[in-house]
Amino acid sequence: MAVILEKNYSRCQVTLENGIDNEGNPIFVSRTFGRIDPETTHQDLYDVMQALLELQELPVRVLRRLDDGELIVE
């Protein structure tokens, strides 16, 4: 019996650096972009996110793909 992931949807989470606090530590903010087709390739998602992120001023710290789904036994 094999267990597979039946993907429901994907999201992309971006962590941005939004300044420095009083102690000199970076302040991070996260933004999540949802409703991404789970069949979208990693390269296509990366390319689109790079184009979107060029429109904002904050430096990008982390770019994550979050896949959600149901584990099914075949």
N, C-alpha and C positions, 0 to 999 in steps of 0.2 A: 504494500500500500504506500502510495506516494502522497505527500501533502503539497498542495499548490496554493498560491495566493491568487484569488480572483479579485482583481483590482476594481475598486469602486470609483475612486477619484484620486487626483493628485493635487498637491499645493506646492507653492514655492515660497520659502521663508528667507527673507533678507535681513541680515543684521548690519546696522549702520552705526558708525561712530559719530556721536552727537556732542562733541566737546569733552571737557575735562572737569572733574569735580574739584572741590577745595583741597583735596589731598593729592591731586595730580593723577588720579586714576581716570581712565577713559569712561565715558558714559555711553552706553549702547541703547539703541532702540531697534525694535523688530517690526517688520511689515510682512504680512502674509498675503499672497496672491492666490486665490482659489479658483475652483472650477476649471482646472486644467485637465484636458483629455488624458487619461492614463496611458494611452497608446503613443503619446508624444515622445519622441526620442530625447535622450539627455542632451544631445548636441543642439537640437532645435530649441529646447527650453532654455538652454544656456545662451544661445544667440539672441533670443527674444528678450531675455532678462537683461543682457548686456546693453541692448538698445534702449530699454526702458530706464535703466540705471544711469545712463549717460545724461538723462534729463534732470537729474537731481544733483545737489552739491555735496552731500555728505559722503565721506569715504565708505566704501563697502568693506565690511570685515569678513562676513561669511554669507555664502549662498547655498541654501539647502533645498533638496527636493524631498517632499514628504508624501509617500504613497500610502493610501489606506485601502484596505480590502478585507476579504473574508478568507480564512484558511479552510480549505476543503480537502477531504480525503478522497482520493480517486480509487 
